[in-house]
Amino acid sequence: MTGRQRCRVYFEDVNGSTFPMDAKLIGFDPAYDLAVLKVDVGGDKIKPATIGTSRDLRVGQSCFSIGNPYGYEHTLTTGVVSGLGREIPSPNGMAIRGAIQTDAAINSGNSGGPLIDSHGHVIGVNTATFTRKGTGVSSGVNFAIPIDTVVRMVPYLIVNGTDVNNRF
């Protein structure tokens, strides 16, 4: 990455009002479809999500996906952890290893949103849904990057702009 790029992000405050903010792209990892954005927010306008752990996840455990699928804002879908340690293709053609499989719907607009447990803790970052080639129809097989992987990678992205394994 040669420079820090800017983008526009939208937040919702504690009263439900949506407001745009400028953000700076600090780092990205194309192998894991992750990015770190810096947003200057003052006061108590937004509250951070509580980070959980993916280390103790169990197949069958309840989980929830939050996002804006196809532009439908404020969407929550429910499901279970369907599988652990899955390998899926990443946007750069490499493999994402260790993904969480869930049947909680993840569609266009959910990617990058949180996968949370029944306590409201973030256990993953929604990244992909499996579709049969040429159909565009979700099969109910969806994936998230485990939060333990995200937490481990974020410091590298902040310091280096990209993960050490993905630098050119």
Legacy VTK file of the C-alpha trace (Angstrom):
# vtk DataFile Version 3.0
C-alpha trace
ASCII
DATASET POLYDATA
POINTS 168 float
0.000 0.000 0.000
1.613 3.207 -1.106
-0.567 5.700 0.771
-3.404 5.930 3.209
-6.703 6.033 1.367
-9.806 7.804 2.623
-13.376 6.577 2.547
-16.773 7.416 3.995
-18.373 5.242 6.684
-21.728 5.494 8.405
-22.434 5.011 12.084
-25.587 4.859 14.102
-25.527 6.573 17.501
-27.190 5.356 20.681
-30.384 7.232 19.717
-30.661 5.529 16.324
-29.514 8.534 14.274
-27.207 7.688 11.381
-24.295 9.952 10.595
-21.477 9.802 8.036
-17.830 10.085 9.003
-14.585 10.249 7.103
-12.314 7.280 7.661
-8.741 6.549 6.737
-7.693 3.112 5.537
-4.860 2.125 7.866
-4.233 -1.403 6.686
-5.717 -4.325 4.834
-5.121 -8.006 4.399
-6.495 -9.348 1.113
-5.804 -12.924 2.178
-8.313 -12.622 5.043
-10.598 -9.965 3.535
-9.922 -7.661 6.523
-9.288 -3.936 6.763
-8.547 -1.494 9.592
-10.142 1.938 9.326
-9.365 4.941 11.522
-12.312 7.138 12.442
-12.056 10.189 14.695
-15.130 10.094 16.894
-15.520 12.333 19.894
-17.601 11.864 23.004
-20.044 9.028 23.463
-21.567 8.974 19.973
-20.712 5.329 19.365
-19.906 2.432 21.631
-17.474 -0.327 20.676
-18.674 -3.885 20.376
-17.539 -6.335 23.031
-14.894 -8.664 21.629
-15.321 -12.315 22.531
-13.200 -15.309 21.649
-13.508 -17.915 18.931
-11.251 -20.372 20.758
-14.105 -21.997 22.691
-16.744 -22.133 19.946
-18.723 -25.340 19.575
-20.725 -26.674 16.652
-24.425 -26.146 17.423
-23.846 -22.977 19.433
-26.217 -20.088 18.634
-24.859 -17.144 16.668
-26.201 -14.010 15.028
-25.152 -11.984 11.996
-25.635 -8.214 11.880
-25.476 -6.163 8.719
-27.225 -4.469 5.838
-27.868 -7.273 3.336
-28.791 -5.902 -0.078
-29.198 -2.454 1.517
-31.799 -3.541 4.099
-30.486 -1.729 7.149
-30.573 -2.992 10.738
-30.794 -6.678 9.838
-30.171 -9.471 12.335
-30.156 -13.096 11.227
-29.933 -16.080 13.537
-28.277 -19.425 13.194
-25.814 -21.827 14.692
-22.128 -22.489 14.330
-22.282 -25.214 11.686
-18.582 -26.005 11.419
-15.139 -24.877 12.529
-11.744 -24.735 10.883
-13.113 -24.458 7.344
-10.960 -23.471 4.378
-12.528 -21.086 1.861
-11.180 -19.044 -1.069
-10.186 -15.445 -0.310
-10.638 -12.447 -2.609
-6.967 -12.655 -3.633
-7.300 -16.313 -4.653
-5.468 -17.730 -1.639
-7.155 -19.843 1.033
-8.672 -18.463 4.228
-8.000 -21.126 6.819
-9.853 -21.639 10.064
-13.140 -19.986 9.027
-16.307 -20.361 11.076
-19.167 -21.918 9.122
-22.679 -20.793 10.057
-26.195 -20.995 8.724
-26.907 -17.429 9.924
-27.513 -15.612 6.644
-24.550 -13.627 5.314
-25.288 -11.840 2.070
-23.970 -8.844 0.173
-23.990 -6.062 2.768
-23.280 -8.350 5.726
-19.629 -8.827 4.800
-17.436 -7.076 7.338
-20.191 -7.101 9.927
-20.019 -8.975 13.203
-20.916 -12.560 13.922
-21.922 -12.525 17.576
-22.679 -15.098 20.241
-25.753 -15.221 22.502
-24.012 -12.901 24.990
-23.517 -10.195 22.346
-19.769 -10.786 22.043
-18.157 -10.593 18.606
-16.880 -14.065 17.681
-16.140 -13.435 14.010
-16.221 -11.076 11.051
-18.693 -12.086 8.336
-16.936 -12.649 5.053
-18.598 -14.989 2.561
-21.526 -17.127 1.528
-21.366 -20.232 -0.619
-23.489 -20.152 -3.763
-23.825 -22.744 -6.467
-21.984 -21.498 -9.523
-24.237 -19.535 -11.832
-27.287 -19.507 -9.536
-26.531 -16.548 -7.242
-28.716 -18.270 -4.649
-27.410 -18.710 -1.106
-27.190 -22.283 0.058
-27.226 -21.394 3.758
-23.518 -22.148 4.019
-21.860 -18.958 5.240
-18.476 -18.081 6.694
-16.819 -15.689 9.133
-13.194 -14.991 10.040
-12.680 -16.059 13.695
-12.272 -13.077 16.033
-9.082 -14.578 17.511
-7.545 -14.378 14.010
-8.766 -10.788 13.608
-7.363 -9.713 16.993
-4.017 -11.325 16.173
-3.793 -9.620 12.762
-4.984 -6.088 13.566
-1.703 -4.930 15.202
0.235 -5.965 12.063
-2.217 -4.094 9.872
-1.959 -0.952 11.996
1.851 -0.956 12.073
2.652 -2.268 8.585
-0.391 -1.416 6.488
-0.730 -5.061 5.529
-0.003 -8.409 7.115
3.671 -9.380 6.971
2.834 -12.427 4.813
0.977 -10.331 2.214
3.453 -7.523 1.513
4.606 -7.138 -2.065
LINES 1 169
168 0 1 2 3 4 5 6 7 8 9 10 11 12 13 14 15 16 17 18 19 20 21 22 23 24 25 26 27 28 29 30 31 32 33 34 35 36 37 38 39 40 41 42 43 44 45 46 47 48 49 50 51 52 53 54 55 56 57 58 59 60 61 62 63 64 65 66 67 68 69 70 71 72 73 74 75 76 77 78 79 80 81 82 83 84 85 86 87 88 89 90 91 92 93 94 95 96 97 98 99 100 101 102 103 104 105 106 107 108 109 110 111 112 113 114 115 116 117 118 119 120 121 122 123 124 125 126 127 128 129 130 131 132 133 134 135 136 137 138 139 140 141 142 143 144 145 146 147 148 149 150 151 152 153 154 155 156 157 158 159 160 161 162 163 164 165 166 167
